[in-house]
């Protein structure tokens, strides 16, 4: 069970790193989107180019939400294993 917990903790660390990277990407995309939107308003850029960035931002936000949900699931699994370990120790001590 301890190996399972360690593996889950490693997965949680990885998901948090993915969230950080995705947040950086979304921030960069938002800045680029604002700049291109300004150009679009001046008639210097096609709306489709702005839309591509808006979709990329939405996709990044969705990815972060999915990763958050995965982290919550991992946390629940870790808690389950920890409870099982406590119950196993208590059952072994009651003999």
Secondary structure as UniProt FT lines:
FT   HELIX           2..41
FT   TURN            42..43
FT   HELIX           47..93
//
